[in-house]
């Protein structure tokens, strides 16, 4: 099975009063050419599709045109929400996008509620995808715990992420290609500086050890620097953003 992992497009981003949409459209056109030429079986988009919860119409159009192209080519895709995306809006968009082979998830869910996605590819193989959108701290850690013991709250967050991943991985199949696509900060990852600061820091992070060892590949989003998380095994990768989002990302 041939997979493309992409992430952190931040469609609609305005930087120093300049729109970056024309750059992103060029990137998506190039990516679409590659996917068709190389006969890719599955695309994993690991979050921050858009730069804001209410992206401009032009940004939504560019993203929709890309996934429509994938659908026409018969290439399925899985998209999870990042911390910049509006999870409910992304899922609403996904209801129509499913007609072109796009499966979306806005918030973490249990296996039987859509957290584990099974789909067939044109290679004849089945992919089992554990989908883990961005999990806001407030949805995982109780306000009272956060107010009284921040250290305990951070520990609970990491443990909750481990439980979410373990629960989804329990549904993996021996006769399928088992994958994880998630949007989260993994402790030890190297940020670039353009990520949203409030969602970074090793304190509010999942651990490398929480990544399922039964997954053939773990596709991560949130950190804009492409990198492998060695502590989580040889197949755990941040795709990074496909374009520089700040001067600090030179190189």
N, C-alpha and C positions, 0 to 999 in steps of 0.2 A: 504494500500500500504506500503510495506516494502522497505526502502531506506537506502543505505549506502552512507555516505558522507566522502570523502577522499580528501586529498589536499597536496600540497607542497612536492612532491616526490623528486624533484631536481635530476632526473636521470642523471647520468654522472658526478656527483659532485666529485671533487678531493679535499681532505682535508689533509693538511700537507703532500702532495705528495702521498697520499694513495687514491685509488679508493674506493668509497662506494657502487659500483654497486652490489657486491655480497650480501651485507646486504639488499639492496633494493629488489633484486630478491627473497630473502628469505621472506621478508615482503609481496611482491605481491603474492607469492605462498600461504602463510598463508591466505591472504585476499581472494584470489580466492576460497580456501577451505571453508572459512566462508560463502561467497556469495552463493556457491552451496548448502552447508549444510542447510543454513537457508532459502533457496528459496527466495532470495532477488529479488524484482521487478525492481529496478532502482538504478543505481550508478551515483552519482554526483561527478565529479572531478573538484575542484574549483581553478585550476591554478598552475603554476610553475610545470608543468609536468617534464620539463627538467631544468637543472641548467644553461644552456647557450643557446644562440640563434643558435649555431651550435653544437649540442650534438654529441658525438662519436656514431659510428654505433652500438656499443654494447648496448648503452643506448636505442637507438631507437628500437632495436630488443627486448629488455626486455619489454619495454612498449607495443609494438605491440603484443607480445606473450600474455601478460595479457589480452588485449582487445579482441584478437582472442578467448581466453578461455571464456570470457564473452559471445561473440557472439555465440559460440558453445553451451553454456548453455542457450541461449535464453534470456539473461539479457541485456536490452538496457542501454546506458550510455550517459551522457552529459558532455562534456569537454570544459572548457573555458581557454584561454591563461592567464598566469600570467606575471608579469613584467620580469621574466627571459626567458620566451618563445619568440620565433620569431612568431608573430601572423600570418603572411602570410604563413610561412612554416608549422605551425600547421594546418591551414585550408587546405593546399595542402595535407598533410598527411590524414586529415579527409575525403577528397573526396573518398579515398580508404577504410578508416576505416568505412565509412558509410555502407559498405557491411556486416559488422559484428555488426551493430546496434549502432555505435558510432556517435553522433552528436557533431560537434565541432564549436566553434566560436572564431575567433582570435581578433577581435576588436568590440567595441559596435556598434550595428545596430538597426534600427527601427524594430518594430514588424513584418511588412510585408516583411522585408528584411532578416529575419532569427533571429532577436533578441528574439522572443517568439517562443519556440519550443513546439509543441504538439506531444505526442507519446502515444501509447497504450501499456499497460503492460499485462503480463500473468495473473494478478489478475483480469483482465477485466476492470480496471479503466483507465482513461485517465489522464496523467500528463501534465500540462501547466507549462513550465519552462522558466522563465525570465532569460536569460543568459547575464551576464555583465562581459566581460573580462576586464583585466586591461586597464584603460583609461589613457594614458600618459598625463601629464600636458600640453605639447606642442600642443596636439590635441584638447584640450578643451579651454585653455586660450590663447588669442591673445598675440603675442610677445610684442606688444606695451604696453598693459596693464601690463604685467609682468615686463617690464622694468621701467615703470613710477610709478606703485603703487602695490607693492607686496601684501599688505594687501587686497586690492580689488581683486587681482588675486586669492588669496586663497579663498576668499568668493565666487567668481565666479565659482571656481572649485567645491566647496561643493554644490552650487546651481545647477550646471550642472548635477552632479551625482544624485541629487534629482529628476530633471526633467527626466533623463534617466530612473530611476526606476519607476517613476510615469507613464510614457508613456507605459512601458512594462506591468505594472500591470493593466492598463486599458483593456488589452486583456484577463485577467483571466476569467475563466468560473465557474459558480455556480455548474455545474455538473462534475467538474474535481478537481483533487488535484493540488493546485496552489503552485508553488515553485519558489525560487530565487536561482541561483548559481552565485556567483560573486567573483572577485579577487580585493580587495580594502582594504585600511586602514580605519577603522571606528574610529572616535575620541573616546578616552577612552580605546581602546584595549591595553592590556599589551604585548609588544613585548618581545623577548628573548635576542636580541642583535645580532643574526646571520642574521637577515633580511637585505636586501640592504638598507643602511641608507638613501640614497637620496630619497627613496620613502616613508619614514616614517615621523613621526612628526604630531602632531594634526593639524598643519597648512595646510598640503596637505592631507586632509581626508574628507570622506563623514561623515555625521552626523548620529547618531543612529536613529534620527527621520525620516530620509529619507527612512528607510526600510519599504516596503509596509506592512501595517497591515492586508491586505487581503491574505497574503501568509501563508500557513500552516507551512512552514519551510523555513528559509533563510540559505543557505549553503555558508559560506565564506572561502576564502583562502587569504594568504599573511602573516599572523602572524603565527609564528611557534609554539606558545603555545596554546594548546586546551583551549577554554574558551567560555563562554556564554556572549553575550552582553546584559546585563539585561535591559539597557535603551531602547533597541530596541524591547523588548518583550521576552517571554519565549522560543521562537523557533528560535532565531538567534544565530548561533554557528560558531566559527572557529574550523575546524577539527584539525588544527595544522599539523605539519609534523609527519609522522609515525615513524621517527627515529631521534635521536639527531643529529643535524648538527654542534654542537659546544660544547665545554666544558661548556659554560654558560647555556646550556639547561639541565644540570643534574637535575632530579626531575620534 
